[in-house]
Amino acid sequence: MLGGLLIFAIGAVICFAWIGAIKKRYAFVDTGLLKKMYGYHVLLSLVYFAYIAFNPSDSKAYYEKVRSNFRGDTWMDFYGTSTTFIEWIAYPFIHYLGFSFYSMMALFSIFGYIGFLYFYVFFRENIRFTHYFMGYNLLTLTFFLPNLHFWSSSLGKGSIIFMGIGLFFFGISNVRKRYIALIIGAVVTYHVRPHVMLVMLVSGAMGFIFSSKGVSVAVRVTFLLGASVAFFFIYRDVLSLVGIDEEQFLTQGLDMTGRASKLTKAASGVDITQYSLPMQVFTFMYRPLFVDAPGALGLIVSFENVFYVIMSWKVVGNLRGLRFLFTGNFLVKSAFLSLMTISIALAQIAGNLGLAMRQKSQVMILLMFVVLAFLDSQRQQVWRAQQLQRLRTERMKKGSVPSSA
């Protein structure tokens, strides 16, 4: 445990310097908030450390496999996608630097925090107004949702892919200047979950295709060409990973319910293969909801899920919100399509609520971006109307517009 605390201390020095560097580039960054977020992330990491002391954890298996040279005697023996990629990242720290289990947990927790840093910049530069929920700043509340931090604070896929997705969306918001972040985010996401990268590429491409505002032709063509090339190279890996041959994919689509049936034996198991696709997605995104909460952790997550239901209703509960999903800019479309396609893909393999709680933490932040962007668009319309009225009033006072006007 002392090793983990030391890594957190070193991580604080590095991350605070990183925050300072980001602040120099983006004046809107609230350094105080980001430093508090680091402390909050560390706190939830320590809670997770305590949680796995009494519950099964994949993190222990990752560490033991690497420590015992389960896949071979060299670093590259561990290279691959999915589980092996996590072990490949962990290998040099365990074998060359002698990291303990808790040191590795702290290191991967910091990777998760880096995802929050880049998601924060992505949100702040695209959300103009301050919005409130029950008196709290909604954007700030989003970045302090406990489930997001809890499941991105351990040695495993959750922390790494959260960082990858954060870098990806930070990159696509300004492809010309952030293509390196975009490439790193895409590569990391692909290596952790190839099917997630596949649907993100498709969603991003569709967002670019069906949006004309704020995207130059050159940037759009460059991104679409890059997405097409990447799609060509990775889609076979995706089908191989989920156990589907190419002919089956062309006729049936990306159906992964076969994998879901293997994951329903846990205490929190739900036979998701018996659900319709809409119910699978609803289960993935919004359950548990108190009555089906698996244990104390499930009860805590239920409060967060109720919050997500309320936030979702702000968009889908009225015609303006539904229209916004089609008329929003390419970032809104990319985030929404990524959220829905990733949810559909992961919902088909999340055969129990415990797994769903863990996996959805990787993408639910995209829901909050769509909600905040919609609220921003509504506030902007009001602001423009107020500005127009103020301009008319000033002209009337100067006598340039007849009073009858």
Secondary structure as UniProt FT lines:
FT   HELIX           2..25
FT   TURN            27..28
FT   HELIX           31..52
FT   HELIX           58..67
FT   TURN            68..69
FT   HELIX           75..78
FT   HELIX           83..95
FT   HELIX           101..126
FT   STRAND          132..133
FT   TURN            134..135
FT   STRAND          136..137
FT   HELIX           138..142
FT   TURN            143..144
FT   HELIX           146..150
FT   TURN            151..152
FT   HELIX           157..172
FT   TURN            173..174
FT   HELIX           175..192
FT   HELIX           194..209
FT   TURN            213..214
FT   HELIX           217..241
FT   TURN            242..243
FT   HELIX           246..252
FT   HELIX           257..260
FT   HELIX           261..263
FT   TURN            267..268
FT   HELIX           272..274
FT   HELIX           277..286
FT   TURN            291..292
FT   HELIX           295..316
FT   HELIX           319..327
FT   HELIX           330..347
FT   TURN            348..349
FT   HELIX           353..360
FT   TURN            361..363
FT   HELIX           364..398
FT   TURN            403..404
//
